[in-house]
Amino acid sequence: MAYEDRAFAEQLAARGVTRRDFVKFCGSVAAMLGLSESMVPTIASAVESAAGSKLYPAVWVNGGACTGCTESMAQATYPDVATVVLDILSMNYMETVMMAMGADAEKALYDTVNNNEGKAIMIYEGSVMKGWDGNALRVAGEPSLKILDDLAPKVAAIIAVGSCAVDGGWVKAGPNTADATGVSMYLAEKGIKTPVINLPTCPVNPEWIVAMVVDVLLLGELESGAILGKLDAQGRPKLIFGQTIHDNCPRRGHFENGEFVYQFGSPEEAKGYCLYAMGCKGPQTQTNCPIVRWNNQTSWCVESGSPCIGCGNFNWVDNGAPFLGRMRKVAIGSGSHNGGFAPGVAGAAVGGVVAAALGVHAIGMAATGRLGNMPDTEDVKEHDRKKGGDK
Amino acid sequence: MSHAYTREMHPLAFVVSHWTNLCAMVFLTLSGLYIHYPIFPGFMGAARGTHNFWMFVLLINLVVRLVMGFTLKTSKLAGGREKELDIKNFLPQAENRHQLWPTIKYYLFLKKEHPLGGKYNSLQKFAYVLTVPLILLAAYTGFALWGPTSQWSFFLAGTTMVANWFNGGVGGAALMPMRIVHYWTMWAILSFTFIHVYLANIYGFDADRIMFAWKETGTDHA
């Protein structure tokens, strides 16, 4: 594959990206999509021709969000390879960065979807807030649910970015007065069948969005339906969310050797030992963070010294807090926000109560002279004796 | 002293199976507690290997014990030599009929004489049969946590169910609640073990002699 398209070559050059960087990047996208290396030229040429020709209509909708996922997308301190792919999206609506305001902006949102029915992509950031008839979050003078009600059936697919969009994220953590939930749950309630691709973590990793854009738009996986086969039962791409952080953790060797950090500021921490005893949720969190890493593949949570807090998990705050503890607290039926009790204490208490009850029983056995001396067995069952007496 | 203990009550195969259970429980509990929180360093790989190995031993032993229950004959009465199919000792028998309440009364000191019964009394039957679902629950929750099997839909369904149960219906497929249930299962099995050890030894150590060393007591052979 040569530099056939001079305009594309100039686009790369303008970003300070070499052809080699670009092909390497296409290789990493291929890996994330589960494609073989032989597909790299296909991806490269798809990106190349797309970058030179058409723009794909897309809207970025913010629900109940901290805008952290938008920040994550804007993480690049210099224009990088990923932007080559993201530039092929015609992002006609994105609250944080668009120039338009007021009615014009909302018109752009509706026009983009209505004029491209069945073709536009909706990227949804943040939770779906259902509380107070949807008035927990109002956009443009209406409950924000209206955007999903009106537009979700008309887009080709929704990419739910970040844990909030996936299942409500931290917004849903108890007591959840805003009645926050995820996009796919909300659509299921409404009977809307638009495919949803879930990309959890808090915030989302832009590399995954790039991979999905390539998969959905450029390789035509959405049209062919192949994309759905690549998603797990929770609607997450299997290849990105198929293994635990623990599986690929650079500190895994320390885990197997039993070398743990028990306290921050300790010599063990300085040695980069495993953070399991500090409550790391890596063993129960399925993302490829250790491989893809963050901020232009610079580092990620565990590499920079923090235990994984499990933000790629479902209902991750209720299930993961306290983040530095091995187990969450338990309050059955209502999440951990109502105080609850520590599972370890509860288990030991049950064992303790049983042992104590047996101790008391043993005192009773001693007092009645049964200890070490089984009393005589009855001659006739009580039931039979009574029955006999009745006769 | 209690009643006699005969080899017909507990054949050699049961002695071996009981030893296997004991070893498995001890190793699983200790390695499991270590995996739950590695209180001292240097042992995680070994602890996980140990936990894995004895889990398979316990499960295979459970299957073997169940098969033996349906194939071997053991004595029908405590201290007796007359035999019938072993599994019948765990099911309702004529000997135990109407005896549940008297047995409870006996252990609550409301009845002086030891109630009549089969080889096992009514409460024993409940307790022993309960160990089967308890071990299966421990295995199921364990497989739901174990990397190679956690994504099998059979286990994933349980993980989701437990997570929903812990979170008012909005759990997703998070593993933390399953981890807690697995941990509690250990305490349930430990509680059974406490009671079992206590009651087996309350009248003396004859039960240990037959169960661990296959030595009869209180019989002509003793």
Boltz contact constraints between the chains, C-beta under 6 A:
constraints:
  - contact:
      token1: [A, 167]
      token2: [B, 172]
      max_distance: 6.0
  - contact:
      token1: [A, 255]
      token2: [B, 44]
      max_distance: 6.0
  - contact:
      token1: [A, 256]
      token2: [B, 44]
      max_distance: 6.0
  - contact:
      token1: [A, 256]
      token2: [B, 45]
      max_distance: 6.0
  - contact:
      token1: [A, 258]
      token2: [B, 41]
      max_distance: 6.0
  - contact:
      token1: [A, 258]
      token2: [B, 42]
      max_distance: 6.0
  - contact:
      token1: [A, 258]
      token2: [B, 43]
      max_distance: 6.0
  - contact:
      token1: [A, 258]
      token2: [B, 44]
      max_distance: 6.0
  - contact:
      token1: [A, 259]
      token2: [B, 41]
      max_distance: 6.0
  - contact:
      token1: [A, 260]
      token2: [B, 38]
      max_distance: 6.0
  - contact:
      token1: [A, 260]
      token2: [B, 41]
      max_distance: 6.0
  - contact:
      token1: [A, 277]
      token2: [B, 38]
      max_distance: 6.0
  - contact:
      token1: [A, 284]
      token2: [B, 175]
      max_distance: 6.0
  - contact:
      token1: [A, 313]
      token2: [B, 174]
      max_distance: 6.0
  - contact:
      token1: [A, 314]
      token2: [B, 172]
      max_distance: 6.0
  - contact:
      token1: [A, 314]
      token2: [B, 173]
      max_distance: 6.0
  - contact:
      token1: [A, 314]
      token2: [B, 174]
      max_distance: 6.0
  - contact:
      token1: [A, 315]
      token2: [B, 167]
      max_distance: 6.0
  - contact:
      token1: [A, 315]
      token2: [B, 170]
      max_distance: 6.0
  - contact:
      token1: [A, 315]
      token2: [B, 171]
      max_distance: 6.0
  - contact:
      token1: [A, 315]
      token2: [B, 172]
      max_distance: 6.0
  - contact:
      token1: [A, 315]
      token2: [B, 174]
      max_distance: 6.0
  - contact:
      token1: [A, 318]
      token2: [B, 167]
      max_distance: 6.0
  - contact:
      token1: [A, 319]
      token2: [B, 174]
      max_distance: 6.0
  - contact:
      token1: [A, 319]
      token2: [B, 176]
      max_distance: 6.0
  - contact:
      token1: [A, 326]
      token2: [B, 37]
      max_distance: 6.0
  - contact:
      token1: [A, 327]
      token2: [B, 180]
      max_distance: 6.0
  - contact:
      token1: [A, 328]
      token2: [B, 176]
      max_distance: 6.0
  - contact:
      token1: [A, 333]
      token2: [B, 168]
      max_distance: 6.0
  - contact:
      token1: [A, 334]
      token2: [B, 168]
      max_distance: 6.0
  - contact:
      token1: [A, 335]
      token2: [B, 167]
      max_distance: 6.0
  - contact:
      token1: [A, 343]
      token2: [B, 180]
      max_distance: 6.0
  - contact:
      token1: [A, 343]
      token2: [B, 183]
      max_distance: 6.0
  - contact:
      token1: [A, 347]
      token2: [B, 184]
      max_distance: 6.0
  - contact:
      token1: [A, 347]
      token2: [B, 187]
      max_distance: 6.0
  - contact:
      token1: [A, 350]
      token2: [B, 187]
      max_distance: 6.0
  - contact:
      token1: [A, 351]
      token2: [B, 187]
      max_distance: 6.0
  - contact:
      token1: [A, 351]
      token2: [B, 190]
      max_distance: 6.0
  - contact:
      token1: [A, 351]
      token2: [B, 191]
      max_distance: 6.0
  - contact:
      token1: [A, 354]
      token2: [B, 191]
      max_distance: 6.0
  - contact:
      token1: [A, 354]
      token2: [B, 194]
      max_distance: 6.0
  - contact:
      token1: [A, 355]
      token2: [B, 194]
      max_distance: 6.0
  - contact:
      token1: [A, 358]
      token2: [B, 198]
      max_distance: 6.0
  - contact:
      token1: [A, 364]
      token2: [B, 109]
      max_distance: 6.0
  - contact:
      token1: [A, 365]
      token2: [B, 202]
      max_distance: 6.0
  - contact:
      token1: [A, 372]
      token2: [B, 204]
      max_distance: 6.0
  - contact:
      token1: [A, 374]
      token2: [B, 2]
      max_distance: 6.0
  - contact:
      token1: [A, 374]
      token2: [B, 203]
      max_distance: 6.0
  - contact:
      token1: [A, 375]
      token2: [B, 113]
      max_distance: 6.0
  - contact:
      token1: [A, 375]
      token2: [B, 114]
      max_distance: 6.0
  - contact:
      token1: [A, 376]
      token2: [B, 113]
      max_distance: 6.0
  - contact:
      token1: [A, 377]
      token2: [B, 114]
      max_distance: 6.0
  - contact:
      token1: [A, 378]
      token2: [B, 113]
      max_distance: 6.0
  - contact:
      token1: [A, 378]
      token2: [B, 116]
      max_distance: 6.0
  - contact:
      token1: [A, 381]
      token2: [B, 98]
      max_distance: 6.0
  - contact:
      token1: [A, 381]
      token2: [B, 116]
      max_distance: 6.0
  - contact:
      token1: [A, 382]
      token2: [B, 102]
      max_distance: 6.0
  - contact:
      token1: [A, 383]
      token2: [B, 98]
      max_distance: 6.0
